[in-house]
Amino acid sequence: MTASAPVVVQLEAAGRSFGGTPALVAVDLTIRTGERLAVLGPSGAGKSTLLALLNGGLQPSHGTVSLFGEATAGLPARTRRRLQRRVGTISQGLDLIEQVRVLHNVNAGRIAEWGTARSLAALAWPRTDERAGAALESVGLDWAIHERTERLSGGERQRVAIARLLVQRPELVLADEPVASLDPTRAAEVLTLLGRVSSDTGTLVVTLHQPQLARDHCTRAIGLRAGRLVFDTPIAELGADQLDQLYARG
């Protein structure tokens, strides 16, 4: 990634409040194609709010957010949906349907491509095509394609969500605390897979609590504290003094 790479998302003095309480305050941020950006900060720092702004699902209370060169505020619903199809998100809850087969959850990544009618048909008559099979094979779950999702372990469900991203082929991948409940080995595996997805499709933004994982898997880090941007640095320059400032008590 270079400074001349296309801009994926740009925030200019972007802020968001809920009921008069600020969650983000005047954030300036530019994310370019090919970056793997770690968003660090304590709980309640505004990390999830930032990701919601980045995928266009939440509008800023102040300032502007531009996604693929278009300001998200005031966009017609059709235009917003078109932009959001280019974004793949893994939320903290994964947003999987536990009671259906793994294949159903993977194919959910193609809803925007298939449309409502075909997607509903796929629920009744699931089809294993090359893309879904390859996605599950790439995350080591080809054996589970017809398993009920609820029978899988937490780490396996994480990989189902990543396979869903693989079939979606998003240009921007947003992952909100994707390894919070995993042991260090599984966490590294999941972040390696997310890095592979973003290498294939474009850009990764991931919220993390563990700075070492950011150092191992990302190219750049920003720190949020009380809704404000504390630092923005290449990962190689992330130092203990910045982390002390970010996580300091009081």
Disulfide bonds with the S-S distance in Angstrom:
none
